[in-house]
Amino acid sequence: MDNNKISNLALIAQMIDSAEKSIQSAKQLLREMMGGPVTKASLSAFSEKAMNFSVSEGGKVIEGMFDGQNMIGPDKKQYPVPANYASKSKLVEGDGLKLTIAEDGSFIYKQISPLERKKMLGVLLVDEKGDFKVLAEGKTYKVLLASLTYFKAEAGDEVTIVVPQTGSAEWAAVENVIKKGSGSHADVEMGESSGRKVLTDDDEEL
């Protein structure tokens, strides 16, 4: 086999590997945008806790609990929390949120009762479904693709995650990524990149 054929085969293999990673990321992003599968048990648990929150001003201000992807309101409804906002704010399961629905339909979120947190160092893995998870202290945690994409994380990278101090959580927030072969964190400020308008109380609409 000549060198040209070897080079072409290597290029094809690289293209296939890149395409597979893109498909895996696209599938996970689609699941996150659609809210992802929520088990009856987990939805029931969050719904019970969310009953302590309130809805006011004719449904324009809703308080609820973050479940890792969405906010569960006292009406047991799921309200989408954009992944970029959740990633930037490093929200963890059980955090209390207040959602204000503006006149133009914009969702304005504010964190109102954050839980005590702890940090762990884990390794980024890809499961049999192509979803990214972090293995830390013997347990795997789901993480938002938006965080991994921002840090350009890849399977095998070390990841610093944030989880509730107490209790069991399925989701973790990504704080930093240590690239394979690197001795330092990819420590950068998470920024907004979503086309959806998501504001905090400190933001102003133009």
C-alpha positions in Angstrom: 0.0 0.0 0.0 1.5 3.3 -1.0 1.9 6.4 1.2 -1.0 8.2 -0.5 -3.5 5.4 0.3 -2.3 5.3 3.9 -2.7 9.1 4.2 -6.2 8.9 2.7 -7.2 6.1 5.1 -5.9 8.0 8.1 -7.9 11.1 6.9 -11.1 9.1 6.4 -10.7 7.5 9.9 -10.2 11.0 11.4 -13.3 12.3 9.6 -15.4 9.4 10.8 -14.3 9.9 14.4 -15.1 13.6 14.1 -18.5 12.9 12.6 -19.3 10.4 15.4 -18.4 12.9 18.1 -20.6 15.6 16.4 -23.5 13.2 16.2 -23.1 12.3 19.9 -23.0 16.0 20.9 -26.0 16.8 18.7 -28.1 14.0 20.2 -27.3 15.1 23.8 -28.0 18.8 22.9 -31.3 17.8 21.4 -32.3 15.8 24.6 -31.3 18.8 26.7 -33.3 21.3 24.6 -36.3 19.0 24.8 -36.0 18.7 28.6 -34.7 15.1 28.5 -36.4 12.1 30.0 -37.6 12.7 33.5 -38.5 9.7 35.6 -41.8 9.8 37.6 -39.9 9.3 40.8 -37.5 12.2 40.3 -40.3 14.5 39.0 -42.5 13.6 42.0 -39.6 14.3 44.4 -39.0 17.8 42.9 -42.7 18.5 42.6 -43.2 17.9 46.3 -40.3 20.2 47.3 -41.5 22.8 44.8 -44.9 23.0 46.6 -43.2 25.3 49.1 -42.7 27.9 46.4 -45.2 30.3 45.0 -46.8 31.8 41.9 -47.8 35.5 41.9 -48.8 38.5 39.8 -51.2 36.5 37.7 -48.6 33.8 36.9 -46.0 36.3 35.8 -43.7 35.5 38.7 -43.1 31.8 39.4 -40.8 30.3 42.0 -39.5 26.8 41.7 -36.7 24.3 42.0 -34.0 23.5 39.6 -33.9 19.8 38.7 -30.7 19.8 36.7 -32.3 20.9 33.4 -35.6 22.7 34.1 -37.3 24.6 36.9 -40.2 22.7 38.5 -42.9 25.0 39.7 -45.4 24.6 42.5 -48.0 23.8 39.8 -45.8 20.7 38.9 -45.0 22.2 35.5 -41.5 22.2 34.0 -40.1 25.6 32.9 -37.1 25.5 30.6 -33.9 26.9 32.0 -31.6 27.6 29.0 -28.4 25.5 29.3 -26.1 28.5 28.9 -27.7 30.3 31.8 -27.6 27.2 34.0 -23.9 26.6 33.1 -22.9 30.2 33.7 -24.6 30.3 37.0 -23.4 26.8 38.0 -26.8 25.8 39.1 -27.1 22.5 41.0 -30.1 20.3 41.7 -32.4 21.8 44.4 -31.4 25.4 43.9 -34.4 27.7 44.3 -35.2 29.9 41.3 -37.6 32.8 40.6 -38.8 33.1 37.0 -40.3 36.4 35.9 -42.1 36.3 32.5 -41.7 39.8 31.0 -44.3 41.5 28.8 -42.3 40.6 25.7 -42.2 36.9 26.7 -38.6 37.0 27.9 -37.7 34.6 30.8 -35.8 36.4 33.6 -34.3 34.0 36.1 -32.9 34.8 39.5 -31.3 32.4 42.0 -33.2 32.9 45.3 -32.1 30.0 47.6 -28.9 28.3 46.5 -27.9 25.1 48.3 -24.7 24.5 50.1 -22.2 23.1 47.6 -19.1 20.9 47.4 -16.6 20.4 44.6 -15.2 17.2 43.3 -12.6 16.2 40.6 -13.7 13.6 38.1 -13.1 12.2 34.6 -15.3 12.9 31.6 -16.7 9.8 30.0 -19.1 8.9 27.1 -21.7 6.3 27.9 -23.2 3.7 25.6 -25.9 6.2 24.5 -23.3 8.8 23.5 -24.1 11.0 26.5 -21.3 12.8 28.4 -21.0 12.0 32.1 -18.5 12.7 34.8 -17.2 9.9 37.0 -16.3 11.3 40.5 -15.9 9.5 43.8 -17.4 6.3 42.4 -20.6 7.9 40.9 -21.4 9.2 37.5 -23.1 12.6 37.1 -24.9 14.1 34.1 -23.5 17.4 32.9 -24.9 20.0 30.5 -23.4 19.9 27.1 -23.2 23.7 27.0 -20.6 23.7 29.7 -18.5 21.0 28.0 -18.7 22.7 24.6 -17.6 26.0 26.1 -14.6 24.5 27.7 -14.0 22.3 24.6 -13.9 19.3 26.9 -13.3 15.8 25.5 -13.7 12.3 26.9 -10.7 11.6 29.2 -10.4 15.2 30.4 -10.4 15.8 34.2 -13.4 17.9 35.2 -14.1 19.9 38.4 -17.8 19.6 39.2 -20.1 21.2 41.7 -22.9 19.2 43.4 -25.1 19.8 46.5 -23.3 19.4 49.8 -25.9 16.8 51.0 -28.2 14.3 49.4 -28.0 12.4 46.1 -27.9 14.3 42.8 -28.0 13.1 39.2 -26.7 16.3 37.7 -23.6 18.3 38.4 -22.4 21.7 37.3 -19.1 22.1 35.5 -16.6 24.5 37.0 -13.3 23.8 35.3 -11.7 21.4 32.9 -8.2 20.0 32.9 -7.3 18.9 29.4 -5.6 15.6 28.8 -1.8 16.1 29.0 -2.2 19.5 30.7 -1.3 20.4 34.2 -3.6 23.4 34.5 -7.3 24.2 34.5 -9.1 25.7 31.5 -10.2 28.4 34.0 -12.3 30.9 32.0 -15.4 32.9 32.6 -18.6 31.3 31.3 -20.4 33.6 28.9 -23.8 33.7 27.3 -23.9 32.4 23.7 -27.5 31.4 23.4 -29.8 33.3 21.0 -32.6 33.1 23.6 -32.8 36.2 25.8 -32.1 35.2 29.4 -31.6 37.9 32.0 -30.7 38.2 35.6 -32.0 40.9 37.9 -28.7 42.8 37.3 -29.2 42.8 33.6 -31.0 45.6 31.7 -33.0 45.2 28.5 -32.0 47.6 25.8 
